[in-house]
Amino acid sequence: MLKISIVQEPTDFDITVRQPGEQWLRKHPNAKPADYRDYWVKCLPGLNRIYKGICCYYGIFIERATGGETVDHYLPKSKYPHLAYEWENFRYSSIKANSRKGNYLDVIDPTKLPSINTFMLDFSTGELYYDDIYPLSIKSQCTRTHRSVFILLAFYLREERILEAC
């Protein structure tokens, strides 16, 4: 997981994303999040550029040609619909990380990491290593993040290697 900083929203964000999104929500107050208009997709090129194509959860490069990039809503639309079209709630993410994170609220927010060395995942063993300077509360949150997002990535990578070998 990479520590990221929220950068200032693009100058056209309010006009191209927030305003149309909020207007749509006002017209459809009972809509399910799956039905929301995806105005946030307009942010993908900018998020890709800002984060140099690196998924903020997995720390891996997302090849744009694969269509594997997405805008994650760190605080899920289902629980925080008023944040569905807010720049500060967007994270550049791979589709796999986004879908595996789902609506979990206990996944570490990459904008809130105390340092870039909070924890390290050894993909060959699935072991999680913590920076010793962090309190138990941070380590517990790292473990929950590992269980909900990263351990599934390890299985995915193993499946991909098996498929490539066939």
C-alpha positions as YAML, in Angstrom:
chain: A
units: angstrom
residues:
- id: 1
  name: MET
  ca: [0.00, 0.00, 0.00]
- id: 2
  name: LEU
  ca: [1.31, 3.42, -0.92]
- id: 3
  name: LYS
  ca: [0.97, 6.54, 1.15]
- id: 4
  name: ILE
  ca: [-0.76, 9.03, -1.08]
- id: 5
  name: SER
  ca: [-1.55, 12.66, -0.61]
- id: 6
  name: ILE
  ca: [-4.79, 14.19, -1.71]
- id: 7
  name: VAL
  ca: [-3.88, 16.77, -4.32]
- id: 8
  name: GLN
  ca: [-6.00, 19.74, -5.18]
- id: 9
  name: GLU
  ca: [-8.95, 18.78, -7.33]
- id: 10
  name: PRO
  ca: [-8.66, 19.59, -11.03]
- id: 11
  name: THR
  ca: [-10.02, 22.99, -12.02]
- id: 12
  name: ASP
  ca: [-12.84, 21.47, -14.09]
- id: 13
  name: PHE
  ca: [-13.82, 18.87, -11.46]
- id: 14
  name: ASP
  ca: [-16.73, 20.82, -10.03]
- id: 15
  name: ILE
  ca: [-18.27, 21.36, -13.46]
- id: 16
  name: THR
  ca: [-17.59, 17.93, -14.97]
- id: 17
  name: VAL
  ca: [-18.07, 15.63, -11.94]
- id: 18
  name: ARG
  ca: [-19.46, 17.17, -8.75]
- id: 19
  name: GLN
  ca: [-22.26, 19.33, -10.15]
- id: 20
  name: PRO
  ca: [-23.67, 16.76, -12.60]
- id: 21
  name: GLY
  ca: [-23.32, 14.03, -9.95]
- id: 22
  name: GLU
  ca: [-25.08, 15.98, -7.24]
- id: 23
  name: GLN
  ca: [-27.79, 17.03, -9.68]
- id: 24
  name: TRP
  ca: [-28.34, 13.38, -10.63]
- id: 25
  name: LEU
  ca: [-28.52, 12.38, -6.95]
- id: 26
  name: ARG
  ca: [-31.13, 15.06, -6.26]
- id: 27
  name: LYS
  ca: [-33.27, 13.73, -9.12]
- id: 28
  name: HIS
  ca: [-32.80, 10.11, -7.97]
- id: 29
  name: PRO
  ca: [-32.73, 10.24, -4.15]
- id: 30
  name: ASN
  ca: [-33.59, 6.55, -3.74]
- id: 31
  name: ALA
  ca: [-31.19, 5.21, -6.35]
- id: 32
  name: LYS
  ca: [-28.95, 2.29, -5.50]
- id: 33
  name: PRO
  ca: [-25.20, 2.97, -5.73]
- id: 34
  name: ALA
  ca: [-24.88, 0.50, -8.60]
- id: 35
  name: ASP
  ca: [-27.19, 2.78, -10.59]
- id: 36
  name: TYR
  ca: [-25.27, 6.01, -9.92]
- id: 37
  name: ARG
  ca: [-23.99, 7.82, -12.98]
- id: 38
  name: ASP
  ca: [-20.24, 7.29, -13.17]
- id: 39
  name: TYR
  ca: [-19.16, 10.88, -13.73]
- id: 40
  name: TRP
  ca: [-16.06, 10.04, -11.66]
- id: 41
  name: VAL
  ca: [-14.67, 8.09, -14.65]
- id: 42
  name: LYS
  ca: [-13.74, 11.46, -16.13]
- id: 43
  name: CYS
  ca: [-11.10, 11.67, -13.37]
- id: 44
  name: LEU
  ca: [-9.23, 8.51, -14.41]
- id: 45
  name: PRO
  ca: [-6.70, 10.17, -16.74]
- id: 46
  name: GLY
  ca: [-5.87, 12.75, -14.07]
- id: 47
  name: LEU
  ca: [-5.64, 10.18, -11.27]
- id: 48
  name: ASN
  ca: [-3.44, 7.99, -13.48]
- id: 49
  name: ARG
  ca: [-1.12, 10.92, -14.10]
- id: 50
  name: ILE
  ca: [-1.04, 12.02, -10.44]
- id: 51
  name: TYR
  ca: [-0.27, 8.54, -9.12]
- id: 52
  name: LYS
  ca: [1.91, 7.53, -12.07]
- id: 53
  name: GLY
  ca: [-0.35, 4.56, -12.84]
- id: 54
  name: ILE
  ca: [0.25, 2.94, -9.44]
- id: 55
  name: CYS
  ca: [-2.70, 1.40, -7.56]
- id: 56
  name: CYS
  ca: [-2.86, 3.06, -4.15]
- id: 57
  name: TYR
  ca: [-3.89, -0.22, -2.47]
- id: 58
  name: TYR
  ca: [-1.67, -2.83, -4.14]
- id: 59
  name: GLY
  ca: [1.26, -0.59, -5.08]
- id: 60
  name: ILE
  ca: [1.39, -2.17, -8.54]
- id: 61
  name: PHE
  ca: [1.45, -0.49, -11.94]
- id: 62
  name: ILE
  ca: [-1.89, -0.62, -13.75]
- id: 63
  name: GLU
  ca: [-1.49, -0.94, -17.50]
- id: 64
  name: ARG
  ca: [-4.12, 1.44, -18.91]
- id: 65
  name: ALA
  ca: [-4.49, -0.60, -22.10]
- id: 66
  name: THR
  ca: [-5.93, -3.48, -20.07]
- id: 67
  name: GLY
  ca: [-8.81, -1.40, -18.75]
- id: 68
  name: GLY
  ca: [-7.80, -2.49, -15.26]
- id: 69
  name: GLU
  ca: [-7.94, 0.96, -13.66]
- id: 70
  name: THR
  ca: [-10.84, 2.41, -11.71]
- id: 71
  name: VAL
  ca: [-11.82, 5.13, -9.29]
- id: 72
  name: ASP
  ca: [-12.38, 3.68, -5.85]
- id: 73
  name: HIS
  ca: [-14.65, 5.49, -3.43]
- id: 74
  name: TYR
  ca: [-12.70, 5.04, -0.22]
- id: 75
  name: LEU
  ca: [-15.85, 5.66, 1.80]
- id: 76
  name: PRO
  ca: [-18.38, 3.52, -0.08]
- id: 77
  name: LYS
  ca: [-21.22, 5.10, -2.02]
- id: 78
  name: SER
  ca: [-23.67, 2.74, -0.33]
- id: 79
  name: LYS
  ca: [-22.92, 4.22, 3.09]
- id: 80
  name: TYR
  ca: [-21.83, 7.74, 2.12]
- id: 81
  name: PRO
  ca: [-23.83, 8.74, -0.98]
- id: 82
  name: HIS
  ca: [-23.09, 12.43, -0.35]
- id: 83
  name: LEU
  ca: [-19.39, 11.64, -1.02]
- id: 84
  name: ALA
  ca: [-19.98, 9.78, -4.31]
- id: 85
  name: TYR
  ca: [-18.87, 12.79, -6.35]
- id: 86
  name: GLU
  ca: [-16.23, 14.26, -4.03]
- id: 87
  name: TRP
  ca: [-12.58, 14.40, -5.10]
- id: 88
  name: GLU
  ca: [-11.26, 13.74, -1.58]
- id: 89
  name: ASN
  ca: [-13.04, 10.36, -1.55]
- id: 90
  name: PHE
  ca: [-11.49, 9.09, -4.81]
- id: 91
  name: ARG
  ca: [-8.54, 6.67, -4.85]
- id: 92
  name: TYR
  ca: [-6.79, 5.42, -8.00]
- id: 93
  name: SER
  ca: [-7.21, 1.68, -7.87]
- id: 94
  name: SER
  ca: [-6.99, -1.51, -9.85]
- id: 95
  name: ILE
  ca: [-10.35, -3.10, -10.53]
- id: 96
  name: LYS
  ca: [-9.33, -6.14, -8.46]
- id: 97
  name: ALA
  ca: [-8.39, -4.05, -5.41]
- id: 98
  name: ASN
  ca: [-11.55, -1.98, -5.71]
- id: 99
  name: SER
  ca: [-13.84, -4.99, -5.94]
- id: 100
  name: ARG
  ca: [-12.09, -6.82, -3.11]
- id: 101
  name: LYS
  ca: [-12.19, -3.75, -0.87]
- id: 102
  name: GLY
  ca: [-15.90, -3.47, -1.52]
- id: 103
  name: ASN
  ca: [-17.79, -1.67, 1.24]
- id: 104
  name: TYR
  ca: [-15.33, -2.46, 4.02]
- id: 105
  name: LEU
  ca: [-14.80, 0.46, 6.35]
- id: 106
  name: ASP
  ca: [-11.82, -0.93, 8.24]
- id: 107
  name: VAL
  ca: [-9.37, -0.91, 5.31]
- id: 108
  name: ILE
  ca: [-6.54, 1.54, 5.86]
- id: 109
  name: ASP
  ca: [-6.99, 4.77, 3.93]
- id: 110
  name: PRO
  ca: [-3.78, 5.30, 1.97]
- id: 111
  name: THR
  ca: [-4.08, 9.05, 2.59]
- id: 112
  name: LYS
  ca: [-3.91, 8.45, 6.35]
- id: 113
  name: LEU
  ca: [-0.84, 6.21, 6.50]
- id: 114
  name: PRO
  ca: [1.71, 7.49, 9.02]
- id: 115
  name: SER
  ca: [4.56, 6.58, 6.67]
- id: 116
  name: ILE
  ca: [5.22, 4.58, 3.54]
- id: 117
  name: ASN
  ca: [6.64, 1.74, 5.66]
- id: 118
  name: THR
  ca: [3.54, 0.88, 7.69]
- id: 119
  name: PHE
  ca: [3.62, -2.73, 6.59]
- id: 120
  name: MET
  ca: [5.01, -4.95, 3.90]
- id: 121
  name: LEU
  ca: [3.43, -8.01, 2.31]
- id: 122
  name: ASP
  ca: [5.65, -10.84, 1.18]
- id: 123
  name: PHE
  ca: [3.75, -12.21, -1.82]
- id: 124
  name: SER
  ca: [5.71, -15.45, -1.88]
- id: 125
  name: THR
  ca: [4.58, -16.42, 1.63]
- id: 126
  name: GLY
  ca: [1.56, -14.20, 2.28]
- id: 127
  name: GLU
  ca: [3.24, -12.99, 5.50]
- id: 128
  name: LEU
  ca: [2.61, -9.47, 6.72]
- id: 129
  name: TYR
  ca: [5.45, -7.52, 8.34]
- id: 130
  name: TYR
  ca: [4.83, -4.36, 10.39]
- id: 131
  name: ASP
  ca: [7.00, -1.39, 11.10]
- id: 132
  name: ASP
  ca: [7.77, -1.77, 14.82]
- id: 133
  name: ILE
  ca: [7.18, 1.91, 15.63]
- id: 134
  name: TYR
  ca: [3.39, 1.65, 15.20]
- id: 135
  name: PRO
  ca: [0.95, 0.99, 18.02]
- id: 136
  name: LEU
  ca: [-1.22, -2.11, 18.19]
- id: 137
  name: SER
  ca: [-4.24, -0.21, 16.82]
- id: 138
  name: ILE
  ca: [-2.40, 0.49, 13.54]
- id: 139
  name: LYS
  ca: [-1.12, -3.09, 13.39]
- id: 140
  name: SER
  ca: [-4.68, -4.38, 13.93]
- id: 141
  name: GLN
  ca: [-5.96, -2.22, 11.11]
- id: 142
  name: CYS
  ca: [-3.13, -3.49, 8.89]
- id: 143
  name: THR
  ca: [-4.18, -7.05, 9.65]
- id: 144
  name: ARG
  ca: [-7.82, -6.30, 8.77]
- id: 145
  name: THR
  ca: [-6.69, -4.61, 5.54]
- id: 146
  name: HIS
  ca: [-4.54, -7.63, 4.74]
- id: 147
  name: ARG
  ca: [-7.46, -10.00, 5.28]
- id: 148
  name: SER
  ca: [-9.98, -8.01, 3.29]
- id: 149
  name: VAL
  ca: [-7.83, -6.82, 0.38]
- id: 150
  name: PHE
  ca: [-4.29, -8.17, 0.17]
- id: 151
  name: ILE
  ca: [-4.71, -11.85, 0.94]
- id: 152
  name: LEU
  ca: [-7.14, -12.03, -1.96]
- id: 153
  name: LEU
  ca: [-4.53, -10.42, -4.21]
- id: 154
  name: ALA
  ca: [-2.08, -13.18, -3.33]
- id: 155
  name: PHE
  ca: [-4.63, -15.79, -4.41]
- id: 156
  name: TYR
  ca: [-5.33, -13.82, -7.58]
- id: 157
  name: LEU
  ca: [-1.62, -13.60, -8.46]
- id: 158
  name: ARG
  ca: [-1.22, -17.33, -7.84]
- id: 159
  name: GLU
  ca: [-4.22, -18.04, -10.13]
- id: 160
  name: GLU
  ca: [-2.73, -15.80, -12.81]
- id: 161
  name: ARG
  ca: [0.60, -17.67, -12.66]
- id: 162
  name: ILE
  ca: [-1.21, -21.00, -12.98]
- id: 163
  name: LEU
  ca: [-3.17, -19.74, -15.99]
- id: 164
  name: GLU
  ca: [0.00, -18.40, -17.64]
- id: 165
  name: ALA
  ca: [1.65, -21.80, -17.22]
- id: 166
  name: CYS
  ca: [-1.16, -23.56, -19.12]
...
